[in-house]
């Protein structure tokens, strides 16, 4: 009887788990079905004091989506936290000094809300009216796009509030980097170039911190060249398409550049170059890639050889002493 009761309880528990599964994990499914995109992701512009500028970007509901989405666009501050180690974490909730004044200059011309069917685009048109006395510096803002599954005909937010499948919002930001002409200062420093000489796992990686000491954003470029030990012929380079990252004024940014197809074993000559605001720093190193198992094997072999040499030496010494005694 106990066995039958135990099996019955197990069956009921499994049945309840199957029924609850869609409710518990529906947010993950929803997120994949309602994923949307914004193009382009960033805009870089140069503005003149007194200028009237119009810009645009698009919101896209992919063809793979199973539902319509409702989207809304709002303008928020955009900057990065001030971290001496160069860790770049973005902030969208607080203004930062004079670099977010552009928020007061932006208005929507059309398209900041809408409903998109699968495989449909929505166009967002905005205007920037730059004051005549605008300072010459960098100005930054984010167009925060939030989207959710569109309600069915006749549904309201109130009627859906108590439903098990509560609608969730997902957000993407279109970033605006603006340079206002005038007394702009473009300057910076390249710090802490580093590249390990011995790596046991992972990729050959160079790292550095770039500090922007000017009043407008700049773009840092990172190049890596890899050569075999006894050859001047490159086996890897990103010179044609170097990594590039924007560094905001009065901020430091830590960046790593890696050879993502680093072999499991090898000895290479590596040149790592960073460029920012007219300055260039370069680091050249002999880099050994040696997995931990191979390192232990080499150490073991060396230890065995050393032990053999010592034993051989002692054996010969004993033989020589015996011969001398006779």
C-alpha positions as a Markdown table, in Angstrom:
| # | Residue | x | y | z |
|---|---|---|---|---|
| 1 | Unk | 0.0 | 0.0 | 0.0 |
| 2 | Unk | 2.8 | 2.4 | 0.9 |
| 3 | Unk | 4.5 | 1.7 | -2.4 |
| 4 | Unk | 1.3 | 2.5 | -4.4 |
| 5 | Unk | 0.7 | 5.7 | -2.3 |
| 6 | Unk | 4.3 | 6.7 | -3.0 |
| 7 | Unk | 4.0 | 6.2 | -6.7 |
| 8 | Unk | 0.7 | 8.0 | -6.8 |
| 9 | Unk | 2.2 | 11.1 | -5.0 |
| 10 | Unk | 5.2 | 11.1 | -7.3 |
| 11 | Unk | 2.8 | 11.0 | -10.3 |
| 12 | Unk | 0.8 | 13.9 | -9.0 |
| 13 | Unk | 3.9 | 15.9 | -8.2 |
| 14 | Unk | 5.2 | 15.4 | -11.8 |
| 15 | Unk | 1.8 | 16.4 | -13.3 |
| 16 | Unk | 1.8 | 19.6 | -11.3 |
| 17 | Unk | 5.4 | 20.4 | -12.3 |
| 18 | Unk | 4.5 | 19.9 | -16.0 |
| 19 | Unk | 1.4 | 22.2 | -15.6 |
| 20 | Unk | 3.5 | 24.9 | -13.8 |
| 21 | Unk | 6.5 | 24.8 | -16.1 |
| 22 | Unk | 5.1 | 27.2 | -18.8 |
| 23 | Unk | 4.1 | 29.7 | -16.0 |
| 24 | Unk | 7.5 | 29.6 | -14.3 |
| 25 | Unk | 9.6 | 29.8 | -17.4 |
| 26 | Unk | 7.4 | 31.9 | -19.7 |
| 27 | Unk | 9.5 | 35.1 | -19.2 |
| 28 | Unk | 12.5 | 33.4 | -21.0 |
| 29 | Unk | 10.2 | 32.2 | -23.9 |
| 30 | Unk | 8.6 | 35.7 | -24.0 |
| 31 | Unk | 12.0 | 37.4 | -24.1 |
| 32 | Unk | 13.1 | 35.3 | -27.2 |
| 33 | Unk | 9.8 | 35.8 | -29.0 |
| 34 | Unk | 9.6 | 39.6 | -28.4 |
| 35 | Unk | 13.2 | 40.4 | -29.0 |
| 36 | Unk | 13.5 | 43.6 | -31.1 |
| 37 | Unk | 16.4 | 45.7 | -32.4 |
| 38 | Unk | 17.3 | 49.3 | -33.0 |
| 39 | Unk | 19.4 | 50.5 | -36.0 |
| 40 | Unk | 21.8 | 52.1 | -35.9 |
| 41 | Unk | 22.8 | 51.5 | -32.3 |
| 42 | Unk | 24.8 | 54.7 | -32.1 |
| 43 | Unk | 25.0 | 58.1 | -33.8 |
| 44 | Unk | 28.0 | 60.4 | -33.9 |
| 45 | Unk | 27.4 | 64.0 | -35.0 |
| 46 | Unk | 29.1 | 67.4 | -35.0 |
| 47 | Unk | 26.8 | 70.3 | -34.1 |
| 48 | Unk | 27.2 | 74.1 | -34.6 |
| 49 | Unk | 25.8 | 76.6 | -32.0 |
| 50 | Unk | 22.5 | 77.8 | -33.3 |
| 51 | Unk | 22.0 | 74.8 | -35.6 |
| 52 | Unk | 18.7 | 72.9 | -36.1 |
| 53 | Unk | 19.6 | 69.2 | -36.6 |
| 54 | Unk | 17.2 | 66.4 | -37.4 |
| 55 | Unk | 18.1 | 62.7 | -36.9 |
| 56 | Unk | 16.4 | 59.4 | -37.2 |
| 57 | Unk | 16.8 | 55.7 | -36.2 |
| 58 | Unk | 14.5 | 52.7 | -36.6 |
| 59 | Unk | 12.9 | 50.1 | -34.3 |
| 60 | Unk | 12.5 | 46.7 | -35.8 |
| 61 | Unk | 10.2 | 43.8 | -34.8 |
| 62 | Unk | 11.9 | 40.7 | -36.3 |
| 63 | Unk | 10.2 | 38.3 | -38.7 |
| 64 | Unk | 10.7 | 35.5 | -36.1 |
| 65 | Unk | 8.5 | 37.3 | -33.6 |
| 66 | Unk | 5.1 | 35.7 | -32.9 |
| 67 | Unk | 3.3 | 38.9 | -31.7 |
| 68 | Unk | 3.0 | 42.6 | -32.4 |
| 69 | Unk | 5.0 | 44.9 | -30.0 |
| 70 | Unk | 4.2 | 48.2 | -28.6 |
| 71 | Unk | 7.2 | 50.5 | -28.3 |
| 72 | Unk | 7.9 | 53.8 | -26.7 |
| 73 | Unk | 11.0 | 56.1 | -26.9 |
| 74 | Unk | 12.2 | 58.5 | -24.1 |
| 75 | Unk | 15.3 | 60.5 | -23.9 |
| 76 | Unk | 17.6 | 59.9 | -20.9 |
| 77 | Unk | 21.0 | 61.0 | -19.7 |
| 78 | Unk | 24.0 | 58.9 | -20.8 |
| 79 | Unk | 27.5 | 58.7 | -19.4 |
| 80 | Unk | 29.9 | 56.3 | -17.7 |
| 81 | Unk | 30.8 | 55.8 | -14.1 |
| 82 | Unk | 34.2 | 57.3 | -13.0 |
| 83 | Unk | 36.4 | 54.3 | -12.2 |
| 84 | Unk | 40.2 | 54.7 | -11.9 |
| 85 | Unk | 40.6 | 51.1 | -13.1 |
| 86 | Unk | 38.8 | 51.9 | -16.3 |
| 87 | Unk | 35.9 | 49.6 | -15.7 |
| 88 | Unk | 33.2 | 51.1 | -18.0 |
| 89 | Unk | 29.7 | 50.9 | -16.5 |
| 90 | Unk | 27.0 | 53.0 | -18.1 |
| 91 | Unk | 24.5 | 55.2 | -16.3 |
| 92 | Unk | 21.2 | 56.5 | -17.7 |
| 93 | Unk | 19.5 | 58.0 | -14.7 |
| 94 | Unk | 21.6 | 61.1 | -13.6 |
| 95 | Unk | 22.9 | 64.1 | -15.5 |
| 96 | Unk | 26.7 | 64.6 | -15.4 |
| 97 | Unk | 27.7 | 68.2 | -15.4 |
| 98 | Unk | 27.7 | 70.1 | -18.7 |
| 99 | Unk | 27.8 | 67.0 | -20.8 |
| 100 | Unk | 24.1 | 66.2 | -20.7 |
| 101 | Unk | 22.7 | 69.6 | -21.6 |
| 102 | Unk | 21.7 | 68.2 | -24.9 |
| 103 | Unk | 18.7 | 66.6 | -23.1 |
| 104 | Unk | 17.1 | 70.1 | -23.1 |
| 105 | Unk | 17.7 | 70.6 | -26.8 |
| 106 | Unk | 16.0 | 67.4 | -28.1 |
| 107 | Unk | 12.4 | 67.1 | -29.2 |
| 108 | Unk | 10.5 | 64.3 | -31.0 |
| 109 | Unk | 9.2 | 65.2 | -34.4 |
| 110 | Unk | 7.3 | 61.9 | -34.9 |
| 111 | Unk | 7.4 | 58.3 | -34.2 |
| 112 | Unk | 8.3 | 58.0 | -30.5 |
| 113 | Unk | 5.5 | 55.5 | -29.9 |
| 114 | Unk | 3.9 | 52.8 | -32.1 |
| 115 | Unk | 2.9 | 49.3 | -32.7 |
| 116 | Unk | 4.9 | 47.0 | -35.0 |
| 117 | Unk | 3.8 | 43.7 | -36.5 |
| 118 | Unk | 6.4 | 41.0 | -37.1 |
| 119 | Unk | 9.0 | 42.0 | -39.7 |
| 120 | Unk | 7.9 | 45.7 | -39.5 |
| 121 | Unk | 10.0 | 48.8 | -38.9 |
| 122 | Unk | 9.1 | 52.0 | -37.0 |
| 123 | Unk | 10.9 | 55.2 | -37.8 |
| 124 | Unk | 11.8 | 57.6 | -34.9 |
| 125 | Unk | 12.4 | 61.2 | -36.0 |
| 126 | Unk | 13.9 | 63.7 | -33.6 |
| 127 | Unk | 15.2 | 67.3 | -33.7 |
| 128 | Unk | 18.1 | 69.0 | -31.9 |
| 129 | Unk | 18.0 | 72.8 | -31.5 |
| 130 | Unk | 21.4 | 73.9 | -30.4 |
| 131 | Unk | 21.5 | 77.2 | -28.4 |
| 132 | Unk | 23.6 | 80.0 | -29.8 |
| 133 | Unk | 25.6 | 80.1 | -26.6 |
| 134 | Unk | 26.1 | 76.3 | -26.4 |
| 135 | Unk | 29.6 | 75.4 | -25.0 |
| 136 | Unk | 32.1 | 73.7 | -27.2 |
| 137 | Unk | 32.3 | 70.2 | -25.7 |
| 138 | Unk | 30.9 | 66.7 | -25.9 |
| 139 | Unk | 27.2 | 66.2 | -25.4 |
| 140 | Unk | 25.6 | 62.8 | -24.8 |
| 141 | Unk | 22.1 | 61.3 | -24.6 |
| 142 | Unk | 20.4 | 58.0 | -24.9 |
| 143 | Unk | 17.1 | 57.2 | -26.7 |
| 144 | Unk | 15.7 | 54.5 | -24.5 |
| 145 | Unk | 13.4 | 52.2 | -26.4 |
| 146 | Unk | 11.1 | 50.0 | -24.4 |
| 147 | Unk | 8.8 | 47.4 | -26.0 |
| 148 | Unk | 6.3 | 44.9 | -24.9 |
| 149 | Unk | 3.8 | 42.5 | -26.4 |
| 150 | Unk | 0.9 | 44.4 | -27.9 |
| 151 | Unk | -2.5 | 43.8 | -26.2 |
| 152 | Unk | -5.3 | 42.1 | -28.0 |
| 153 | Unk | -8.3 | 44.0 | -29.3 |
| 154 | Unk | -10.5 | 45.2 | -26.4 |
| 155 | Unk | -7.8 | 44.4 | -23.7 |
| 156 | Unk | -6.6 | 47.1 | -21.3 |
| 157 | Unk | -3.7 | 47.2 | -18.9 |
| 158 | Unk | -6.1 | 46.9 | -16.0 |
| 159 | Unk | -7.8 | 43.8 | -17.4 |
| 160 | Unk | -4.4 | 42.2 | -17.9 |
| 161 | Unk | -2.9 | 43.1 | -14.5 |
| 162 | Unk | -4.3 | 40.1 | -12.7 |
| 163 | Unk | -3.5 | 37.6 | -15.5 |
| 164 | Unk | -0.9 | 34.9 | -15.0 |
| 165 | Unk | 0.9 | 36.0 | -18.2 |
| 166 | Unk | 1.9 | 39.5 | -17.0 |
| 167 | Unk | 3.4 | 41.6 | -19.8 |
| 168 | Unk | 7.1 | 42.5 | -19.5 |
| 169 | Unk | 9.0 | 45.4 | -20.9 |
| 170 | Unk | 12.4 | 45.1 | -22.6 |
| 171 | Unk | 14.7 | 48.0 | -23.3 |
| 172 | Unk | 17.4 | 48.9 | -25.8 |
| 173 | Unk | 19.2 | 52.2 | -26.0 |
| 174 | Unk | 20.2 | 54.2 | -29.1 |
| 175 | Unk | 23.3 | 56.2 | -28.0 |
| 176 | Unk | 23.9 | 59.8 | -29.3 |
| 177 | Unk | 27.5 | 61.2 | -29.2 |
| 178 | Unk | 27.5 | 64.8 | -30.2 |
| 179 | Unk | 30.4 | 67.3 | -30.5 |
| 180 | Unk | 29.5 | 71.0 | -30.3 |
| 181 | Unk | 32.1 | 73.1 | -32.1 |
| 182 | Unk | 33.9 | 75.8 | -30.3 |
| 183 | Unk | 36.7 | 75.6 | -27.6 |
| 184 | Unk | 36.9 | 71.8 | -27.8 |
| 185 | Unk | 40.0 | 70.1 | -26.3 |
| 186 | Unk | 41.0 | 66.6 | -27.5 |
| 187 | Unk | 43.7 | 65.0 | -25.4 |
| 188 | Unk | 44.4 | 61.9 | -23.5 |
| 189 | Unk | 46.8 | 59.4 | -22.0 |
| 190 | Unk | 47.5 | 55.7 | -22.7 |
| 191 | Unk | 48.3 | 53.8 | -19.5 |
| 192 | Unk | 49.2 | 50.4 | -18.2 |
| 193 | Unk | 49.9 | 48.5 | -21.4 |
| 194 | Unk | 50.1 | 44.8 | -20.4 |
| 195 | Unk | 50.5 | 41.4 | -22.0 |
| 196 | Unk | 51.4 | 38.2 | -20.1 |
| 197 | Unk | 54.5 | 36.5 | -21.3 |
| 198 | Unk | 53.2 | 33.0 | -20.3 |
| 199 | Unk | 49.6 | 31.9 | -20.6 |
| 200 | Unk | 48.4 | 28.5 | -19.5 |
| 201 | Unk | 44.9 | 28.7 | -21.1 |
| 202 | Unk | 42.8 | 31.1 | -23.1 |
| 203 | Unk | 43.9 | 33.6 | -25.7 |
| 204 | Unk | 46.9 | 35.9 | -26.2 |
| 205 | Unk | 45.5 | 39.1 | -24.8 |
| 206 | Unk | 46.8 | 42.7 | -24.5 |
| 207 | Unk | 45.2 | 45.2 | -22.2 |
| 208 | Unk | 45.4 | 48.9 | -21.5 |
| 209 | Unk | 43.7 | 51.9 | -19.9 |
| 210 | Unk | 43.0 | 55.0 | -22.0 |
| 211 | Unk | 42.2 | 58.2 | -20.1 |
| 212 | Unk | 40.4 | 61.1 | -21.9 |
| 213 | Unk | 41.7 | 64.4 | -20.5 |
| 214 | Unk | 39.8 | 66.6 | -23.0 |
| 215 | Unk | 36.3 | 67.9 | -23.0 |
| 216 | Unk | 34.9 | 65.8 | -26.0 |
| 217 | Unk | 34.8 | 62.1 | -26.7 |
| 218 | Unk | 37.5 | 60.4 | -28.6 |
| 219 | Unk | 38.0 | 57.0 | -30.2 |
| 220 | Unk | 40.8 | 54.7 | -29.1 |
| 221 | Unk | 42.1 | 52.1 | -31.6 |
| 222 | Unk | 43.7 | 48.8 | -30.6 |
| 223 | Unk | 45.9 | 46.7 | -32.9 |
| 224 | Unk | 47.5 | 43.3 | -32.4 |
| 225 | Unk | 50.1 | 41.6 | -34.7 |
| 226 | Unk | 51.2 | 38.0 | -34.1 |
| 227 | Unk | 54.3 | 36.5 | -35.7 |
| 228 | Unk | 55.9 | 33.0 | -35.4 |
| 229 | Unk | 59.0 | 32.7 | -33.3 |
| 230 | Unk | 61.4 | 32.5 | -36.3 |
| 231 | Unk | 59.5 | 34.4 | -39.0 |
| 232 | Unk | 58.5 | 38.0 | -39.9 |
| 233 | Unk | 55.4 | 36.8 | -41.7 |
| 234 | Unk | 52.2 | 37.6 | -39.7 |
| 235 | Unk | 49.9 | 34.8 | -38.8 |
| 236 | Unk | 47.3 | 37.2 | -37.3 |
| 237 | Unk | 46.6 | 40.9 | -37.4 |
| 238 | Unk | 43.6 | 43.1 | -37.1 |
| 239 | Unk | 45.3 | 46.2 | -38.7 |
| 240 | Unk | 42.6 | 46.5 | -41.4 |
| 241 | Unk | 39.8 | 46.4 | -38.8 |
| 242 | Unk | 41.3 | 47.4 | -35.5 |
| 243 | Unk | 39.2 | 47.3 | -32.3 |
| 244 | Unk | 37.8 | 50.8 | -31.6 |
| 245 | Unk | 36.1 | 52.1 | -28.5 |
| 246 | Unk | 34.7 | 55.6 | -27.6 |
| 247 | Unk | 36.2 | 57.1 | -24.4 |
| 248 | Unk | 34.1 | 59.9 | -22.8 |
| 249 | Unk | 35.6 | 63.1 | -21.4 |
| 250 | Unk | 37.2 | 62.9 | -18.0 |
| 251 | Unk | 36.8 | 59.1 | -18.0 |
| 252 | Unk | 39.2 | 56.1 | -18.2 |
| 253 | Unk | 38.4 | 53.0 | -20.1 |
| 254 | Unk | 40.0 | 49.5 | -19.7 |
| 255 | Unk | 40.0 | 47.4 | -22.9 |
| 256 | Unk | 41.3 | 44.0 | -23.7 |
| 257 | Unk | 42.3 | 42.9 | -27.2 |
| 258 | Unk | 42.6 | 39.2 | -27.9 |
| 259 | Unk | 43.7 | 36.8 | -30.6 |
| 260 | Unk | 40.5 | 34.6 | -30.4 |
| 261 | Unk | 42.0 | 31.7 | -32.4 |
| 262 | Unk | 45.2 | 31.3 | -30.3 |
| 263 | Unk | 46.5 | 27.7 | -30.7 |
| 264 | Unk | 46.7 | 25.4 | -27.8 |
| 265 | Unk | 50.5 | 25.5 | -27.8 |
| 266 | Unk | 53.0 | 27.9 | -29.3 |
| 267 | Unk | 55.7 | 30.5 | -29.0 |
| 268 | Unk | 55.0 | 33.8 | -30.7 |
| 269 | Unk | 56.3 | 37.4 | -31.1 |
| 270 | Unk | 53.4 | 39.7 | -30.4 |
| 271 | Unk | 53.1 | 43.5 | -31.0 |
| 272 | Unk | 50.2 | 45.3 | -29.2 |
| 273 | Unk | 49.5 | 48.9 | -30.2 |
| 274 | Unk | 47.1 | 51.5 | -28.8 |
| 275 | Unk | 46.4 | 54.9 | -30.4 |
| 276 | Unk | 44.4 | 57.8 | -28.9 |
| 277 | Unk | 44.2 | 61.5 | -29.7 |
| 278 | Unk | 47.5 | 61.5 | -31.6 |
| 279 | Unk | 49.4 | 59.4 | -29.1 |
| 280 | Unk | 50.7 | 55.9 | -29.7 |
| 281 | Unk | 52.1 | 53.3 | -27.4 |
| 282 | Unk | 53.4 | 49.9 | -28.4 |
| 283 | Unk | 54.3 | 46.8 | -26.5 |
| 284 | Unk | 56.3 | 43.9 | -28.0 |
| 285 | Unk | 56.7 | 40.6 | -26.2 |
| 286 | Unk | 57.7 | 37.0 | -26.7 |
| 287 | Unk | 54.5 | 35.1 | -25.6 |
| 288 | Unk | 54.5 | 31.4 | -24.7 |
| 289 | Unk | 51.2 | 29.5 | -24.8 |
| 290 | Unk | 51.7 | 26.3 | -22.8 |
| 291 | Unk | 48.8 | 24.3 | -21.2 |
| 292 | Unk | 49.2 | 23.3 | -17.6 |
| 293 | Unk | 49.4 | 19.6 | -18.5 |
| 294 | Unk | 52.2 | 20.3 | -20.9 |
| 295 | Unk | 54.0 | 22.5 | -18.4 |
| 296 | Unk | 53.9 | 19.7 | -15.8 |
| 297 | Unk | 55.1 | 17.2 | -18.4 |
| 298 | Unk | 58.1 | 19.5 | -19.2 |
| 299 | Unk | 58.9 | 19.9 | -15.6 |
| 300 | Unk | 58.6 | 16.2 | -15.0 |
| 301 | Unk | 60.9 | 15.4 | -18.0 |
| 302 | Unk | 63.5 | 18.0 | -16.8 |
| 303 | Unk | 63.3 | 16.6 | -13.3 |
| 304 | Unk | 63.9 | 13.0 | -14.6 |
| 305 | Unk | 66.8 | 14.1 | -16.8 |
| 306 | Unk | 68.3 | 16.1 | -13.9 |
| 307 | Unk | 67.9 | 13.0 | -11.6 |
| 308 | Unk | 69.5 | 10.8 | -14.2 |
| 309 | Unk | 72.5 | 13.1 | -14.7 |
| 310 | Unk | 73.0 | 13.3 | -10.9 |
| 311 | Unk | 72.8 | 9.5 | -10.6 |
| 312 | Unk | 75.1 | 9.0 | -13.5 |
| 313 | Unk | 77.6 | 11.5 | -12.1 |
| 314 | Unk | 77.5 | 9.8 | -8.7 |
| 315 | Unk | 77.9 | 6.3 | -10.3 |
| 316 | Unk | 81.0 | 7.5 | -12.3 |
| 317 | Unk | 82.4 | 9.1 | -9.2 |
| 318 | Unk | 82.0 | 5.9 | -7.2 |
| 319 | Unk | 83.6 | 3.9 | -10.0 |
| 320 | Unk | 86.5 | 6.3 | -10.1 |
| 321 | Unk | 87.1 | 6.1 | -6.4 |
| 322 | Unk | 87.1 | 2.2 | -6.5 |
| 323 | Unk | 89.6 | 2.3 | -9.4 |
| 324 | Unk | 91.8 | 4.6 | -7.4 |
| 325 | Unk | 91.7 | 2.3 | -4.4 |
| 326 | Unk | 93.0 | -0.6 | -6.5 |
